[in-house]
């Protein structure tokens, strides 16, 4: 009789263990997904901030040119520029605290390039008169002068793409890298 009772109890115990393992695996997978989404949100925020910074020379050159609007435009643009710079600084701190050193270092490098290249162009844009005709809107020479910033931005986007891959794909890329070299992981 004891053997007849112990088989159902053992089956129930095994079922409970399997159920517990299923719950634990589900929690791990969902936690991993939530962590990847949190990182994606932070990365998108950091990317948006530096792209906003990159637009400043264009915004300054395209400011309203009417004499009665000049003061308001200076205030509007300088306030916007201050908010963008504060957001970049915030993102630098958050990326550094996130623990992904490669992404944080790449962002710091991007910000340094942005400050030297885009910051100089924004400074120079304030020295020029605002655009008054449609033909001046494209600003090809300014776009060309920002090439170093755009190149660094593209490199940062590559780092972001690798950093937010699911763990299984990061491992697969580490084992079978595209460029013949092993990638450093998270």
N, C-alpha and C positions, 0 to 999 in steps of 0.2 A: 504494500500500500504506500509506503514511503517513496518507493521508486516511481510510482504512478503520480504522486503529488510533485516530486522534485522536477520531473520533465517539464510540466507546464510552468513551474516557477522559473526554471532555467531559461525556457523560451521567452518568458515575460522579461526576465533580466536582460537577455540578449537584445530583445526588441527595444527596451528602454535605452540601452547603451547605443544602439544604432540610431535611435531617435535623437538622443543627446548629441551624438556626433554630427548628425544632419543639421541640427540647430546651430552647433558651433561652426560648422563649415559655412552655413548661411550667414551667420553673423560676421565671419571673417571676410567673405566675399562682399557683403554689403558695406562693411567698414572700408574695405579697399576701394570700392567704387565711390563712396562718400569722400574719402581722402583725395582721390584723383579729381573729383569734381571741385573740391575746395581749392586744390592747387590750380586747376584750370581757371577758376574764378579770380584767384589772386594774379595769375599770369596775364589774364585778359585785362585786369585793372591796371597792371604795370605797363602793359603794351599800349593801352589806350592813353595813359598819361604821357608816355614818351612820344607817341604820335601827335598828341595835342601840342606838345612842346615843338615838334618839328614843323607844325603849321604856323607858328607865331610870325616868322618873317613874312609869310604871305598875308596873314591877317593884318599885320601892321601896314604893309604896302597898300592893302585894299581898304584901309580905314576911310571913314566918311571924310570928304574933302571940304565940305561947306564950312566957312569960317565960324559960324555959330555952333557947329557940332564938334569942333576940334577938341575943346576941353573935355566934353563928355566922352569922346572917343578915346582920349588918352586915359581917362579914368577907367572906362570899360575895359580897354585892352590891358592896362597894367593890373587891374584887379583879376582879370582872367589869367594873366601870366603868373601872378602870385599864387592863385589857386592851383594851377598846373604844377608849378615848382614845388608847392607843398605836397601835392599828391605824389610826385616823383620821389620826394624824400621819404614819405610814408611808405611807399612801395619798396624802396631800398631797405628800410628797416624790417618790413614784413618778410621780404624775400630772404634777408640774412637770418631772420629768426626761424624761417621755415625749415632750415637744415639742409637745403640742397645747395651746396657751396658752388657748384658749377653754374647754376642758373643765377645765383646772387652775384657771382663774379662777372658773368656775362652782362648782367643788367648794369652793374657799376661801370663796366667798360663802355657800354652803350650810352649811359648818362654822361660820362666824361666826354665822349665824342660829341654828343648832342650839345653839351654846354660850350665846347670849343668851336664847333662848326655852326650849329644853329644859333647859339647865343651871339656869336659875332655877326651873323647875318641879321638877326633881330635888332641888334645895336645899330648896324648900318642902315636898316630899313627906317628907323626913327629919324635918321639924318636926311632922308629923301622925302620929297613931296609925295603925298598920296596919289594913287592912280586916279586919273580923272576921265579916262576913256576906256571903252571896252577892249580896244586893241592891246592894252597893257596888262590884261588880266592873266595871261598864260605864264609870264615870267620865266621863260625857258632858261636864260642865263642863271637865275637864282636856283632853279631846279638842278641845273648842272653842278653848281657850287655845293649842293647838299649831297653829292654822290657818296662821299665817305660816310655820312650819317646813314644813308639808305643801305649801303653795304653792311654796316655794322648792325642795322636793324634786321636785315635778312639773316645774318648769322645768329642773332639772338632768337629769332623766330625758329630757327632750326634747333637750337638748344631747348626751347620750350616744347617743341614737338616731341623730342626724345624724352623730356622729363615727365610728360603726362601720359606716356604710353602705359598700357596695362603691364603689370609685372611680367607676365608670360612673354609679351612681345619685347620688353627690355632685355630679358634673358636671351631670347632668340636672336636679337640684334647683337648682343654681346658675343654670342657664340659664332654667329655668321654675319659679321659686319659687311656692309656694302662696299666700303672703300679698302678692304683688306687689312684694316687695323682694328684692334679691339677698342670698343668704346668704354669709357668709364661709366659705371652705373650710378644709381641714386644712392 
